[in-house]
Amino acid sequence: MWKLDPALMNYEFCTRTDPGLARENNEDSIALDEATRLGVLADGMGGYNAGEIASGMATTFIKSELGRWLSQAGRHANAREVRRAMEICVDNANRSIFNAANSNPQYSGMGTTLVLGVFQDERLMLGHIGDSRCYRLRAGDLAQITKDHSLLQEQLDAGLITPEQAATSSNKNLVTRALGVEDAVLLEVNEHRVEPGDIYMMCSDGLSDMVDDDGIAKILGGDVPLEQKAAQLIDAANANGGRDNISVLLAQVSTDSKKRGLLSRWLG
């Protein structure tokens, strides 16, 4: 039986970031390498502009190093190889941020959350540190496919609080893992199967804290271009208070109908 060639997967990407309504500066950073289908999003933390430095270092370094490896390895590198490359690049980025924080007093204590994805046709290799998230909309159903590294998530997992209590908790922004804070950090990497029609959304907590899952699902499922969906997500977060910087990276998956039609004719 003939199966769909995964090389027929098309990806459309879109990124958008906004300082929100409560902060003058933007400590979020996004990097996208469409050629290698690599997306990176980081939410920095630290005094003055240190958060901006940390998140910018993370996204720039990982896009450069991992993007270079992916372009050399080709899109058919296996999952184990991609996972290892992600871990090495993130480890190197972590050491760079950690060393900068320790050699510059004004950057002391800076760090950043991180979510990064390598889209390989029918496979997504997804890594994250902290509470920046990735969601997937599939056939109208929204799922959060990363689990926060946060005190709040640990309390939820232990049954100490309910999801309703978590929604109003004052501990929302206490992460248990961050890039650049210690000399080593563990990147959580998971493999996900990608299907045509999927929409993936990476975001900082400035979005996920301001817009609930129903609101996100409604916007992502709308019949408008991807750029407009990104703008609507930012607008919704600001409409609900915009208490933090807001960043989104969207990836929409489709099959290449032109190639598929050509193959159909070849196959009779």
C-alpha positions in Angstrom: 0.0 0.0 0.0 1.4 3.4 -1.0 2.0 5.8 1.9 2.3 9.5 2.0 5.9 10.6 1.5 6.8 12.6 4.6 8.9 14.9 2.4 5.6 16.3 1.2 5.1 18.0 4.6 5.0 21.8 4.3 5.6 24.1 7.2 4.5 27.7 7.5 6.1 29.7 10.4 5.2 33.0 12.0 6.7 34.8 15.0 5.5 37.8 17.0 6.6 39.5 20.3 5.2 42.4 22.3 6.3 44.1 25.5 2.8 43.9 26.9 1.2 46.7 28.9 3.0 46.7 32.2 6.7 46.6 31.2 8.8 49.1 29.2 11.4 46.5 28.0 11.0 43.1 26.4 13.0 40.3 27.9 11.6 37.7 25.5 13.5 36.6 22.5 12.6 34.5 19.4 14.8 33.0 16.7 13.6 31.1 13.7 15.6 29.3 11.0 13.1 28.3 8.4 15.7 26.6 6.2 16.3 24.0 9.0 12.8 24.3 10.5 14.3 25.3 13.9 12.4 27.5 16.3 13.7 28.9 19.6 11.8 31.0 22.1 13.2 32.3 25.5 11.9 34.4 28.3 14.7 36.1 30.2 14.9 37.0 33.9 17.3 39.2 35.9 17.7 42.8 37.0 17.9 45.8 34.6 18.4 44.5 31.1 20.1 41.2 32.2 17.0 39.2 31.2 17.2 40.6 27.7 20.8 39.7 27.5 20.2 36.1 28.7 17.3 35.4 26.4 19.1 37.0 23.4 22.2 35.0 24.0 20.2 31.8 24.2 18.2 32.2 21.0 21.1 33.6 19.0 23.6 30.9 20.1 21.2 28.0 19.6 20.0 29.2 16.2 23.6 29.6 15.1 25.0 26.4 16.4 22.1 24.0 16.1 21.1 25.6 12.8 24.6 25.0 11.4 24.5 21.3 12.6 21.1 20.7 11.1 22.0 22.2 7.7 25.1 19.9 7.6 23.4 16.8 9.0 20.4 17.1 6.6 16.7 16.8 7.3 17.0 13.0 7.6 19.1 13.0 10.8 17.7 10.4 13.2 15.9 11.3 16.4 18.8 10.2 18.6 21.3 12.4 16.7 19.0 15.5 16.8 18.4 15.0 20.5 22.1 14.9 21.2 22.8 17.9 19.1 20.1 19.8 20.9 21.5 18.8 24.3 25.1 19.9 23.3 24.0 23.2 21.9 21.9 24.1 24.9 24.7 23.0 27.3 27.1 25.3 25.5 24.5 28.2 25.5 24.0 27.6 29.3 27.7 27.9 30.0 28.0 31.0 27.9 25.2 32.7 29.9 26.5 31.4 33.2 30.0 32.7 32.5 28.7 36.1 31.4 26.6 36.4 34.6 29.6 35.6 36.7 32.0 37.9 35.0 29.8 40.9 34.8 28.3 42.2 38.0 25.4 43.9 36.2 24.3 40.5 34.8 24.6 38.6 38.1 21.8 36.1 38.5 20.5 36.4 35.0 18.9 33.4 33.3 16.2 32.4 30.9 13.5 29.9 30.2 13.7 28.1 26.8 11.6 26.1 24.4 13.0 24.9 21.1 11.7 22.7 18.3 13.2 20.9 15.4 10.5 20.0 12.8 11.5 17.1 10.6 8.6 16.4 8.3 6.5 13.9 10.4 8.5 14.4 13.6 9.0 17.2 16.1 11.9 17.1 18.5 10.8 19.4 21.3 13.0 20.6 24.1 12.3 23.0 27.0 13.6 24.4 30.3 11.4 26.3 32.7 7.8 27.5 32.0 7.9 28.6 28.4 5.5 26.2 26.6 4.5 24.5 23.4 0.9 23.7 22.5 -0.5 21.7 19.7 -3.9 22.1 18.0 -5.0 19.0 16.2 -8.5 18.5 14.8 -9.8 21.2 17.0 -8.3 19.8 20.2 -5.7 21.9 22.1 -3.0 20.1 24.1 -0.1 21.5 26.1 2.7 19.2 25.1 5.4 20.6 27.5 5.2 20.4 31.3 6.4 23.4 33.2 9.5 23.1 35.3 8.0 25.2 38.1 7.1 25.1 41.8 3.4 25.4 40.8 3.7 22.3 38.6 5.4 20.4 41.3 2.6 21.3 43.7 0.0 20.2 41.1 1.8 16.9 40.5 1.9 16.3 44.3 -1.8 17.0 44.7 -1.1 19.9 47.0 -3.2 22.3 45.0 -6.0 22.1 42.5 -5.9 23.5 38.9 -8.4 26.1 40.0 -6.1 27.2 42.8 -3.1 27.1 40.5 -4.8 29.6 38.2 -4.7 32.3 40.9 -1.5 31.3 42.7 1.1 33.8 43.6 3.8 31.2 42.8 3.2 31.3 39.0 6.6 32.6 38.0 8.8 30.5 40.3 10.7 28.2 37.9 12.7 25.2 39.1 14.9 25.1 36.1 16.4 27.9 34.0 19.2 28.4 31.5 22.3 30.2 32.7 21.6 30.1 36.4 24.0 27.1 37.2 26.9 25.7 35.4 24.8 22.8 34.2 21.1 22.4 33.3 19.0 19.5 32.1 17.1 20.0 28.8 13.9 18.0 28.7 13.5 16.6 25.1 10.5 14.7 23.8 9.6 13.4 20.4 6.1 14.0 18.9 4.5 12.7 15.7 3.4 15.5 13.4 0.2 15.3 11.3 -1.0 17.4 8.4 -3.3 20.2 9.8 -1.5 20.5 13.1 -0.7 23.9 14.5 2.1 24.3 17.0 2.5 27.3 19.3 5.5 28.1 21.4 4.9 30.9 23.8 6.2 32.7 26.9 4.2 32.8 30.1 3.1 36.3 29.2 0.7 34.6 26.8 -0.3 31.5 28.7 -0.9 33.4 31.9 -3.2 35.9 30.2 -5.2 33.7 27.8 -6.8 30.4 28.8 -6.8 27.2 26.8 -10.3 27.8 25.3 -9.2 31.3 24.1 -6.0 29.9 22.6 -7.9 27.1 20.8 -10.5 29.5 19.4 -7.8 31.8 17.9 -5.6 29.0 16.6 -8.6 27.3 15.0 -9.9 30.4 13.3 -10.1 30.6 9.5 -7.5 33.4 9.1 -3.8 33.5 8.0 -1.2 32.5 10.5 0.1 36.0 10.8 -3.3 37.2 11.9 -3.6 34.4 14.4 -0.3 35.5 16.0 -1.6 39.1 16.2 -4.9 38.0 17.7 -3.0 36.0 20.4 -1.0 39.1 21.3 -4.1 41.3 21.3 -6.0 38.8 23.6 -3.1 38.7 26.1 -3.0 42.5 26.2 -6.8 42.7 26.4 -6.7 40.5 29.5 -4.1 42.7 31.2 -0.8 42.3 29.3 1.1 42.0 32.6 4.2 40.5 31.0 6.1 40.4 27.7 4.2 38.3 25.2 5.8 36.1 22.5 4.6 33.4 20.2 6.1 31.2 17.5 3.6 29.4 15.3 4.1 26.5 13.0 1.4 25.2 10.7 1.7 21.9 9.0 0.2 20.9 5.6 0.9 18.6 2.7 2.3 19.9 -0.5 -0.8 19.6 -2.7 1.0 20.4 -5.9 3.5 17.6 -5.4 0.8 15.3 -4.2 -1.2 15.9 -7.3 1.8 15.2 -9.5 2.5 12.0 -7.6 -1.1 11.0 -8.0 -0.9 11.4 -11.8 2.4 9.4 -11.8 0.7 6.6 -9.8 -2.2 6.6 -12.1 
